């Protein structure tokens, strides 16, 4: 998914859920412009978090990806984003496509503390980012069941709607709860190496 350039947001917190199929280099998020922000797996750990910040998986500060083929929550608190004059991608970037699923991708201005991270993790049940106690600082929010009138995936807060680029197979779940979408169906679709699923 490619979005228009993100503005200079300074220090931010990124939150999203992911289901990862494979354990090699994969890019989850990349923003270029005034500075380059890159979140990329390398094997079973995060190989690069350009832009700094502290990584939390499932409410614990750690850089390991966790088990494959199940949902995990990731927060990167204190990462710098300045996309002035550049572009942003979710599930791709720098030649490394993400193999799996990404959902509920949000960007908040400022650096979350551990209480705010725990609130978004919500004991493993995804929380609508607009309901978070820090929602006044919510700058961008891509929910996979949100399409605008042009067929783009809507940034419901910041207006940076994303479009699918390339010919990759994608799956757009409506939300997740313990490995299921919001309708209660299991999210266990395999991409078989065909590219980004978001």
C-alpha positions as CSV (number, residue, x, y, z in Angstrom):
1,X,0.0,0.0,0.0
2,X,1.4,3.4,-1.0
3,X,0.2,6.6,0.6
4,X,1.0,10.3,-0.2
5,X,3.9,11.8,1.7
6,X,3.4,12.0,5.4
7,X,4.0,15.4,7.0
8,X,6.8,16.2,9.4
9,X,5.3,14.8,12.6
10,X,8.4,14.8,14.8
11,X,8.5,12.1,17.4
12,X,5.6,9.6,17.1
13,X,4.2,6.3,18.2
14,X,3.2,3.7,15.6
15,X,0.8,0.9,16.5
16,X,-0.5,-2.0,14.4
17,X,-1.3,-5.7,14.4
18,X,0.4,-8.2,12.2
19,X,0.3,-11.9,11.2
20,X,3.7,-13.0,9.8
21,X,4.2,-16.0,7.5
22,X,7.9,-16.0,6.9
23,X,11.2,-15.3,8.7
24,X,13.4,-13.3,6.3
25,X,13.8,-9.7,5.4
26,X,10.4,-8.0,5.1
27,X,9.5,-4.3,5.3
28,X,6.5,-3.4,7.4
29,X,6.6,0.4,7.1
30,X,8.7,3.0,5.3
31,X,8.5,6.7,5.0
32,X,10.9,8.8,3.0
33,X,11.4,12.5,2.6
34,X,12.9,14.9,5.1
35,X,14.2,11.7,6.9
36,X,13.9,8.0,6.3
37,X,11.8,5.9,8.7
38,X,12.1,2.2,8.1
39,X,10.6,-0.8,10.1
40,X,12.1,-4.0,8.7
41,X,12.4,-7.6,9.8
42,X,15.6,-9.5,9.3
43,X,15.2,-13.1,10.1
44,X,13.4,-13.4,13.5
45,X,14.3,-9.9,14.8
46,X,13.9,-6.3,13.7
47,X,16.9,-5.6,11.5
48,X,16.3,-1.9,11.2
49,X,14.2,0.7,12.8
50,X,15.3,3.8,11.0
51,X,14.0,6.8,13.0
52,X,14.8,5.4,16.4
53,X,12.2,4.4,19.0
54,X,11.6,1.5,21.4
55,X,9.8,-1.6,20.0
56,X,7.1,-3.4,22.0
57,X,5.6,-6.7,20.9
58,X,2.5,-7.8,22.7
59,X,3.0,-5.2,25.4
60,X,6.6,-6.2,26.1
61,X,9.8,-4.3,25.1
62,X,11.5,-6.7,22.6
63,X,12.6,-7.0,19.0
64,X,11.7,-10.6,18.3
65,X,8.9,-11.2,15.8
66,X,7.1,-13.9,17.9
67,X,5.5,-17.0,16.5
68,X,4.5,-17.2,12.9
69,X,0.9,-17.6,11.7
70,X,-0.7,-15.9,14.6
71,X,-1.6,-12.2,15.4
72,X,0.8,-10.0,17.3
73,X,0.6,-6.3,18.3
74,X,3.5,-4.0,17.7
75,X,4.2,-0.5,19.0
76,X,7.2,1.6,18.2
77,X,7.3,4.5,20.7
78,X,9.5,7.5,20.0
79,X,10.1,7.0,16.3
80,X,10.7,10.1,14.1
81,X,8.7,10.7,11.0
82,X,9.3,13.4,8.5
83,X,7.9,12.5,5.1
84,X,8.1,16.0,3.6
85,X,8.6,15.6,-0.2
86,X,8.7,11.8,0.0
87,X,6.2,8.9,0.1
88,X,5.1,6.2,2.5
89,X,4.4,2.5,2.1
90,X,2.8,-0.1,4.4
91,X,3.8,-3.7,3.8
92,X,6.5,-2.9,1.3
93,X,9.5,-0.6,0.7
94,X,13.2,-0.8,0.0
95,X,12.7,-4.0,-2.0
96,X,11.4,-6.1,0.8
97,X,7.7,-7.1,0.7
98,X,5.9,-8.1,3.9
99,X,4.6,-11.7,3.8
100,X,1.6,-11.8,6.0
101,X,-1.2,-9.5,7.2
102,X,-1.2,-6.0,8.7
103,X,-4.2,-4.4,10.3
104,X,-5.3,-1.4,12.4
105,X,-2.2,0.8,11.5
106,X,-2.2,4.0,13.4
107,X,0.3,6.9,14.0
108,X,0.1,9.1,17.1
109,X,2.1,12.2,17.7
110,X,4.3,11.9,20.8
111,X,5.9,9.0,22.6
112,X,3.7,6.7,24.5
113,X,4.5,5.5,28.0
114,X,3.9,1.9,29.1
115,X,0.4,2.5,30.3
116,X,-0.6,3.9,26.9
117,X,1.0,0.9,25.2
118,X,-0.9,-1.5,27.4
119,X,-4.1,0.3,26.8
120,X,-3.8,-0.2,23.0
121,X,-2.7,-3.8,23.4
122,X,-5.9,-4.2,25.4
123,X,-5.0,-7.7,26.7
124,X,-4.8,-9.0,23.1
125,X,-8.2,-7.6,21.9
126,X,-7.7,-4.9,19.3
127,X,-8.8,-1.4,20.4
128,X,-10.2,1.1,17.9
129,X,-7.4,3.8,17.8
130,X,-10.1,6.5,18.0
131,X,-11.1,5.2,21.4
132,X,-7.6,5.4,22.9
133,X,-7.1,7.9,25.7
134,X,-4.5,9.7,23.5
135,X,-6.8,10.0,20.5
136,X,-6.4,13.8,20.4
137,X,-2.9,13.0,19.1
138,X,-4.0,10.4,16.5
139,X,-2.7,11.7,13.1
140,X,-3.2,8.8,10.7
141,X,-5.4,5.7,10.9
142,X,-5.7,3.0,8.2
143,X,-8.4,0.4,8.9
144,X,-8.6,-2.3,6.4
145,X,-12.4,-2.2,6.1
146,X,-12.4,1.5,5.1
147,X,-12.6,2.2,1.4
148,X,-13.2,5.7,0.1
149,X,-15.3,6.5,-3.0
150,X,-12.4,6.1,-5.3
151,X,-11.5,2.6,-4.0
152,X,-8.5,3.7,-2.1
153,X,-7.9,2.6,1.5
154,X,-8.9,5.5,3.6
155,X,-6.8,7.2,6.2
156,X,-9.8,8.0,8.4
157,X,-7.9,10.7,10.4
158,X,-5.2,12.2,8.3
159,X,-6.5,12.0,4.7
160,X,-3.5,10.1,3.3
161,X,-5.4,7.4,1.5
162,X,-3.4,4.4,0.4
163,X,-3.5,2.6,-2.9
164,X,-2.4,-0.9,-3.9
165,X,0.6,-0.8,-6.1
166,X,2.1,-3.6,-8.2
167,X,0.4,-6.9,-8.8
168,X,0.6,-8.5,-5.4
169,X,-2.2,-10.5,-3.8
170,X,-3.7,-8.8,-0.8
171,X,-6.3,-9.7,1.8
172,X,-8.1,-7.0,3.7
173,X,-9.6,-8.2,7.0
174,X,-12.2,-6.2,8.7
175,X,-10.5,-6.4,12.1
176,X,-9.1,-9.0,14.4
177,X,-9.8,-10.7,17.7
178,X,-7.6,-13.6,18.8
179,X,-6.8,-14.6,15.2
180,X,-10.2,-13.9,13.8
181,X,-11.7,-11.0,11.8
182,X,-14.5,-8.9,13.1
183,X,-17.1,-11.4,11.7
184,X,-15.5,-14.3,13.7
185,X,-13.8,-16.0,10.8
186,X,-10.3,-17.3,11.2
187,X,-7.6,-15.1,9.6
188,X,-5.2,-17.9,8.4
189,X,-4.8,-17.1,4.8
190,X,-1.3,-17.9,3.4
191,X,0.3,-15.7,0.8
192,X,2.7,-18.4,-0.5
193,X,5.4,-15.8,-1.1
194,X,3.4,-13.7,-3.5
195,X,3.8,-10.4,-1.7
196,X,2.3,-8.0,0.6
197,X,-1.0,-8.6,2.4
198,X,-2.4,-5.6,4.2
